[in-house]
């Protein structure tokens, strides 16, 4: 369900969203545009970013970004500021996963997950924070995970990368709070996306189950009794970007349907 425009103060503000071509990122970009924000749809898949921006409408601008490369992050941020006339919100959402038992993880698995999920957050947040400090305002929302709160079997490396996102979010929030810049994170659970579809297939093979049984396991772990939709996360991001969350910083907000409650 699309997020209704319930935060009028967001009208006219500008948001850059990474990993925005599909899944949670696409839902976030759409939700922010529905609030009247100009949105940068930033993704490593340039064609998909253009398609998403076209679907969102004239308030959306497509940008290619590899969040593991400082030069590309800086170029994309500068390009968006030039297109939109500035930036008020960064949503650090780009993320990847692979799945393997911890004893079978390769160096490539570890490095790939940390390069995107952790270094990508570092680079995008740092570049945005410098801009926000210079202009005297701004807000950051990062996408962490349920796996940032509870170590996930078969995803030990992914969990480690997302735990790091929460630690970074908290530390950056403390540093930027005196300037009035808020930094928070959302922690989604079992979200129905293309990434989840890949993970379901991997998990089914590793656990000797059918994909349907894996999905039922996810639903069974969720007190609200269904898989999460990307829009469930997007609504919380819009809230965190709004003035309604003006006294919230350094938080990792669970959006898990009750899978994790503390």
Secondary structure, DSSP 8 states (H G I E B T S, - for coil): -------GGGTT-EEEEET-SSHHHHHHHHHHHHTT-EEEEEES-HHHHHHHHHHH-TTEEEEE--TT-HHHHHHHHHHHHHHHT--SEEEE---------GGG--HHHHHHHHIIIIIHHHHHHHHHHHHHHHHT--EEEEE--GGGTS--TT-HHHHHHHHHHHHHHHHHHHHHGGGT-EEEEEEE-SB-SHHHHHHHHHHHHHHT--HHHHHHHHHHH-TT-S-B-HHHHHHHHHHHHSGGGTT--S-EEEESTTS---
